[in-house]
Amino acid sequence: MEVHHHPDLHHRKKKWKEYLIEFLMIFLAVTLGFFAETIREHISEKHRERDYIIGLLNNVQNDTLELKGLISRNTLELKGIDSLMKISKSHITNFSAQDSVFFYAIQHTITLHLFQFSDLTLVQLRNAGGYSLIKTGNVADTIALYESNNNDIKIQERFVTDYYVQTWNAFKQAFDGTFTNRFFHYYDTARKIPADINGLISKDVDKINAVYNDYWTFAITLNGYNSMLKEHLKFLREFMTFLKRSYD
C-alpha cells in the first residue's frame, strides 16, 4: 500500500522587516513609475509648446509681410484722397475738375484693403487648451496681448468699412460710374487724366458737399487705422524677437 506524504502546508512566518522591505519595494516602483510618467508628460508638453511657438512664429511672419504691403497700399490711398480734397468744390462743374475727382476716387479708393491676420495657431491654442502648455516666462501673456491687438484692429475695421460704404454711396449720388472703362482706357493710353468727360450727374450742392465730407471722414478713419497697423507691425517685430529669444 502506497503511503502519500502530504506536503507541509505550514509556511514560515515572515518577519516584520521582510514586510517592510516588500512595502518599500512596491512603494518605490509605484513612485518611480509616477515620476517617469510625469517626466514623459513634461517632455511631451514641452515638445507641443515648441510646436505651437513655431506655428505662431510662422503666422506672425506672414502677418508682418501682409502688414507691410497693406500699410503701403493704404498710404497710397490716403495720398489719393488728399489730392481729391485739394480740388475746389467751387470748380466741380468744370470737366477737368470733375475728371480729376473721378480719377482719384476710382484709382485710389475703389478697393478697401483690410488686415487678414493668420490666426491658425491662435485657434488651435484656444480649442486645445494650448494656453496652459505655454509655461516659458511671460510668453502666454504676450501671446494674449498679440491676440488682443488683432481684435482691436478688427473693431477699428468696422468703422473703416462703414465710412468706406458711406463714401461710395455719396459718390454714386453725384458721379456717373458707367463710363469708368472709357475713362481709364483713355488714361492708360494717354497717361493723363481726361479733361473733357462730363462725369457729374448732379449739381445739387448738398450731394457735392456729401462727397467731400464723406471722403474727409473716411480719410481720417483710414489714417487712424493705418497708424494702428504701423504700431502693430512694430509690435510683431518685437514679438518675433521675444519668442526666438525665449525658445532659443
C-alpha positions in Angstrom: 0.0 0.0 0.0 1.3 3.3 -1.0 1.6 6.0 1.5 1.3 9.6 0.4 3.0 12.2 2.4 1.2 15.5 2.4 3.4 18.5 2.0 4.0 20.7 4.9 1.5 23.5 4.5 2.8 25.4 7.3 4.8 28.4 6.0 7.5 30.1 7.9 6.1 33.3 9.3 7.7 36.4 7.8 9.4 38.8 9.9 8.2 42.4 10.0 11.4 43.6 8.3 10.5 41.5 5.3 7.1 43.0 5.1 8.7 46.4 5.3 11.1 45.7 2.5 8.3 44.4 0.3 6.3 47.5 1.0 9.2 49.8 0.3 9.9 48.0 -3.0 6.3 48.3 -4.1 6.2 51.9 -3.0 9.5 52.7 -4.8 8.2 51.0 -8.0 5.0 53.0 -7.9 6.8 56.2 -7.1 9.4 55.7 -9.9 6.6 54.9 -12.3 4.7 58.1 -11.3 7.9 60.2 -11.8 8.6 58.5 -15.1 5.1 59.3 -16.4 5.3 62.8 -15.1 8.7 63.4 -16.8 7.3 61.8 -20.0 4.3 64.1 -20.0 6.5 67.1 -19.2 8.7 66.3 -22.2 5.7 65.8 -24.4 4.2 69.1 -23.3 7.5 70.9 -23.9 7.5 69.5 -27.5 3.9 70.6 -28.0 4.7 74.0 -26.6 7.6 74.4 -29.0 5.4 73.2 -31.9 2.8 75.9 -31.0 5.5 78.6 -30.9 7.0 77.5 -34.3 3.5 77.7 -35.8 2.9 81.1 -34.1 6.2 82.4 -35.5 5.2 81.4 -39.0 1.8 83.1 -38.6 3.5 86.3 -37.3 6.0 86.3 -40.1 3.1 86.1 -42.6 1.3 88.9 -40.7 4.4 91.0 -41.0 4.6 90.7 -44.7 0.8 91.3 -45.0 1.0 94.4 -42.9 3.9 95.9 -44.9 2.0 95.7 -48.1 -1.2 96.8 -46.6 0.3 99.9 -45.0 1.9 100.8 -48.3 -1.4 100.5 -50.2 -3.4 102.4 -47.6 -0.7 105.2 -47.6 -1.2 105.5 -51.4 -5.0 105.6 -50.9 -4.6 108.5 -48.4 -2.4 110.4 -50.8 -5.1 109.9 -53.5 -7.8 111.2 -51.1 -5.6 114.2 -50.2 -5.3 115.1 -53.9 -9.1 114.8 -54.3 -9.7 117.1 -51.4 -7.4 119.7 -52.9 -9.8 120.1 -55.9 -12.1 123.0 -55.1 -15.8 122.3 -54.8 -16.5 125.6 -56.5 -14.8 124.3 -59.7 -16.7 121.0 -59.7 -18.8 122.0 -62.7 -15.7 122.2 -64.8 -15.0 119.0 -66.7 -11.3 119.0 -65.7 -12.2 119.2 -62.0 -14.9 116.5 -62.3 -12.5 114.2 -64.1 -9.8 114.7 -61.5 -12.2 113.9 -58.7 -13.4 110.9 -60.6 -9.8 109.7 -61.2 -8.6 110.0 -57.6 -11.8 108.3 -56.3 -11.7 105.4 -58.7 -7.9 105.0 -58.9 -7.1 105.2 -55.2 -10.2 104.3 -53.2 -12.2 101.8 -55.2 -10.7 98.9 -53.2 -10.7 98.6 -49.4 -7.6 97.0 -48.0 -8.1 95.3 -44.7 -5.7 93.2 -42.5 -6.3 89.5 -42.7 -4.1 88.1 -39.9 -3.1 84.5 -39.7 -4.9 83.0 -36.7 -4.5 79.3 -37.2 -2.2 78.7 -34.2 -4.3 81.0 -32.0 -7.4 78.9 -32.9 -5.5 75.7 -32.0 -4.3 77.2 -28.8 -7.9 78.2 -27.8 -9.6 75.0 -28.9 -7.0 72.6 -27.5 -6.4 74.4 -24.3 -2.9 75.1 -25.5 -2.5 78.3 -23.4 -2.0 76.0 -20.4 1.0 74.5 -22.2 2.8 77.8 -22.5 5.0 77.8 -19.4 8.0 79.8 -20.6 8.4 83.2 -19.0 5.8 85.7 -19.9 5.1 84.2 -23.3 1.5 83.3 -22.6 0.8 86.9 -21.5 2.5 88.3 -24.6 0.5 85.9 -26.9 -2.7 87.2 -25.2 -1.6 90.7 -25.9 -1.0 89.8 -29.6 -4.5 88.4 -29.8 -5.9 91.4 -28.1 -4.2 93.7 -30.7 -5.7 91.7 -33.5 -9.1 92.1 -32.0 -8.7 95.8 -31.6 -7.8 96.1 -35.3 -10.9 94.2 -36.2 -13.0 96.6 -34.2 -11.4 99.6 -36.0 -12.1 97.9 -39.3 -15.8 98.2 -38.7 -15.5 102.0 -38.7 -13.3 102.0 -41.8 -15.8 99.7 -43.6 -18.8 101.8 -42.6 -17.3 105.0 -43.8 -16.0 103.4 -46.9 -19.5 102.3 -47.9 -20.9 105.7 -46.9 -18.3 107.5 -49.1 -19.1 105.4 -52.2 -22.8 105.9 -51.7 -22.3 109.6 -51.7 -20.0 109.4 -54.8 -22.6 107.4 -56.7 -25.2 110.1 -56.0 -23.1 112.8 -57.7 -21.0 111.0 -60.3 -21.7 108.6 -63.2 -19.6 105.4 -62.9 -20.8 103.8 -66.1 -18.0 105.4 -68.2 -15.2 104.1 -65.9 -13.8 101.8 -68.6 -13.8 104.5 -71.3 -12.2 106.9 -68.8 -9.4 104.7 -67.8 -8.8 103.4 -71.3 -8.0 107.0 -72.2 -5.9 107.4 -69.1 -3.9 104.2 -69.8 -3.3 105.3 -73.4 -2.6 109.0 -72.9 -1.1 108.6 -69.4 -3.0 111.7 -68.3 -6.4 112.4 -66.7 -9.1 113.2 -69.2 -10.4 116.8 -69.1 -13.4 116.6 -71.4 -15.7 113.9 -69.9 -18.8 115.0 -68.1 -19.0 112.7 -65.1 -21.2 114.8 -62.9 -24.8 113.6 -62.8 -26.0 116.0 -60.1 -25.1 119.6 -59.4 -27.0 119.5 -56.1 -24.9 121.4 -53.6 -25.8 119.0 -50.8 -24.7 116.0 -52.8 -21.4 117.6 -53.8 -20.8 118.5 -50.1 -21.6 115.0 -49.1 -18.9 113.6 -51.4 -16.2 115.9 -49.9 -17.4 115.5 -46.3 -17.5 111.7 -46.6 -14.1 111.4 -48.2 -12.7 113.7 -45.4 -14.2 111.5 -42.7 -13.1 108.3 -44.5 -9.6 109.6 -44.7 -9.4 110.4 -41.0 -10.7 106.9 -40.2 -8.4 105.2 -42.7 -5.4 107.2 -41.4 -6.2 106.1 -37.8 -6.5 102.5 -39.0 -3.2 102.7 -40.8 -1.5 104.2 -37.8 -2.8 101.3 -35.8 -1.4 98.9 -38.4 2.0 100.5 -38.2 2.1 100.2 -34.4 1.0 96.5 -34.7 3.8 95.9 -37.3 6.3 97.3 -34.8 4.8 95.1 -32.1 5.1 92.0 -34.3 8.7 92.5 -35.0 9.5 92.8 -31.3 7.2 89.8 -30.6 9.1 87.6 -33.0 12.4 88.6 -31.4 11.0 87.9 -28.0 9.7 84.4 -29.0 13.0 83.5 -30.7 15.0 84.6 -27.7 12.7 82.8 -25.2 12.9 79.4 -27.1 16.5 79.7 -28.5 
